[in-house]
Amino acid sequence: MAESLRNKFAPYAFYVVLIASLLLLALESFQLMERMRSLTEMEGGFAYLERDEGSSTGFSGGTRQRIASDRNDDLHWVVNLQRAKEEGVARLREVDYDNAPEGRSVHWSSVYGWWIRVLAFDEPRSIEWAALAANVVLAAGLILVLSLYVRRVSGDGTGMAFCVGVLAMVPLRDVYKFGMGDHHAMAIFASMAGVLFFAMAVRRSVSGRSGLLEGALSAMALALAMWVNVVSVLPVLFGVGLALIVVRLVVGRGDEIASLVRSWAWMGALFSCLAHLIEYAPASMALRLEVNHPLYSLAWLGAGAFLAVLFESEVRKLFGRIALSVAMVIPLPVVFFSMGAEVFQVSDPFLMAVHDRFIMEFQTLSANLEVMTSPLRMFAMVLPLLILVVGGAGCYASRKRSEVFVLLACSMVPACILFFATLYQARWWSQLAGLLVVVLVCLFAGAASRSLRWLALGSLVPGALVFVYGAFERGAPVPRELTRVAERSVAHYLNARAGGENVVVLASPDATTNQIYYGGAKGIGTFYWENNEGLKRAASMFASPSMEVAKERILDAGVTHVLIYSWGGFEKEYLELHRDFAGTEEEGKSFLMRLMEDQEIPLWLRPIPFQLADRELGLALIYEVVPEMTPGELASRRFEYMLEMGLSRAAFGLEPLLYEHSKDSAAAISLCRLYALQKRKADLDAMLKALVRRLDGDYGSLSLGDAIRLSGVFGISGQRNAAKNLLLEVVDRLEMREVRKLNAETIRHFWDLADALDVDVDPKIRDQSMRLIPERLRRAN
């Protein structure tokens, strides 16, 4: 009976697994969408969004709201694509929002951007959603197409193994699940397809059949991977070449293989060169090896020609052909090693130090494992490495079965190369996981023993559990997502205060990206090789040996705000990098340390109070670059800052400083407020009397904020008429441009006074200014 049922349903097993895989992928995506929605709706301390149907973001001032993950690449993709659409171009080659004010070049692959724009129907406001879904749609297409292909050539079991492998490889799924909107997934998928088709092509050639079709598909897929991210595919191409040498040593010569390799190299070189021309011709043909370039195509062609010679049964003009092959390969390493960072910016010592010291994905595999908090997830990521052992056993067992051996060798050797690369830098892990899926398919396609196949498949069980769990559970926000919520609020707040004027921030690279994306701001340093110069400039600003040097560098860059978050950014790392790579030794305590450790605020920086919705996250320190203040003004601004931040004890501790500068009107007004808060009526009356006598009715000389505060002091001291008259003078001066410069507490204080003193104000200004007040102060109001 059981045998009869098995035979009856066996023909449908593959389709059941395929449909179940796609449904679970859709369900996981739905959970991630809901998670994204809940993150987006979280309060971070301030929200200011104005709908603008004419804006590519859907909101005025270039602001955005949606939070999908804690990653940065997807944010830059969205910004770049929306700007390209605004400018009516197919691709951006320069952006002005990074490395301000000069801007920087952009070399991200256009093909991935075009894919997002296709999904968005080229509608700019749909680009954000399309970027979040781009990779999961690619994954669904990959599962559907390649599972059907391997099923056709190798049976149902192979097709099912492919479906399970793509979903259960956690490092692979981490780059394509919903919300992971960057180009690495496309490059990895193309590499997977390239290696799989090449292994199938070599198997056909060994058996005397033509593998040209699979060879052409492999060449196109690998050329696409080069177009998207050339650095990620170089180890794969090297591994394929090494695999061919292993095949030659074990299997021997074969003209069919020679013909296949030659045509594969020609097609790969042609397609990759064509991709370069589509991307850069005719306007941007600079020699850049960080991206796809004809020198790579030439090297591919030369290496293919050399490998083809190894397989030919009768070799003619051996020396000349090998010399020609070497001549085609040699320009690439010669240019790379002779010109260095000039053509390959990633090799710049400063940028290499950024990667090697401070970015986790560039650390070793063991270092990344040490910081994992979920044992199941760690097990799910590590256990599939067992497939390499199984694949090695399969290679050894099939060494006398040519078709099976070449199939396994052509997938195993590139995977092994990536395994050693992953040990050195964990950023290769997702690429390795993709090739492990190919090895798994080849184990099934090569009819490896049942025990080996089940062992390989069994290594995916923890990953399958992680995937199924994710399809039914949203999971709690991780700390980096919570800090992104907070940083979005800061970005909205600065955008609202700017009122359409440029905001240029000096901050850590991640914080800078959040300001660019959520606040429409400009920044200095971000983690991209094209912005190496911006990173160096940001480091030099934070590491300035004096306040005077810091001011000069900050003003030269047009910086309007300095941001420092207590949850850890990259500011101290900037100091270390500048110390090691500046080229000149600068003596003196750095600007950052003076600001943070010594709390030495220069006269040209004004602290802006901002309280986060979640106090447990820490502090968001905002400093606005302003025309130089008097010492009394700075003391006053520090006092008001501490009061609004809820640090009353620290504010009261400034009494000696305020008293020292009490001949300055701003300091005198703050000192009056301090006396009022401490209910020291005699001191309040004396200080207020001296202040009024000194001003002699010239209240127009006061800043708008000081005038509002002084009106409040009059009210507290019982001088209602004086309070109202001064507030009426304030109303006469009231313009939104000036209101935007006020602290939120001061704006709220103004409206409290206006209501209490029956002062009429333009309702439009009231509505606009109230929106500058965080929700907590509105509730208090």
Secondary structure, 3 states (H helix, E strand, C coil): CHHHHHHHHHHHHHHHHHHHHHHHHHHHHHHHHHHHHHHHCCCCCCCCCCECCCCCCCEHHHCCCCCCCCCCHHHHHHHHHHHHHHHCCCCCCEECCCCCCCCEECCCCHHHHHHHHHHCCCCHHHHHHHHHHHHHHHHHHHHHHHHHHHHHHHCHHHHHHHHHHHHHCHHHHHHHCCCCCCCHHHHHHHHHHHHHHHHHHHHHHHCCCCCHHHHHHHHHHHHHHHHHHHHHHHHHHHHHHHHHHHHHHHHCCCHHHHHHHHHHHHHHHHHHHHHHHHHHCCCCCCCCCCCCCHHHHHHHHHHHHHHHHHHCCCCCCHHHHHHHHHHHHCHHHHHHHHHHHHCCHHHCHHHHHHHHHHCHHHCCHHHHHHCCCCHHHHHHHHHHHHHHHHHHHHHHHCCCCHHHHHHHHHHHHHHHHHHHHHHHCHHHHHHHHHHHHHHHHHHHHCCCCHHHHHHHHHCCHHHHHHHHHHHHCCCCCCHHHHHHHHHHHHHHHHHHHHCCCCCEEECCHHHHHHHHHHHCCEECCCCCHHHHHHHHHHHHHHCCCCHHHHHHHHHHCCCCEEEEECCCCCHHHHHHHHHHHCCCCCCCCCHHHHHHCCCCCCCCEEEECCCCCCHHHCCEEEEEECCCCCHHHHHHHHHHHHHHCCCHHHHHCCHHHHHHCCCCHHHHHHHHHHHHHCCCHHHHHHHHHHHHHHHCCCHHHCCHHHHHHHHHHHHHCCCHHHHHHHHHHHHHHCCHHHHCCCCHHHHHHHHHHHHHCCCCCCHHHHHHHHCCCCHHHHHHC
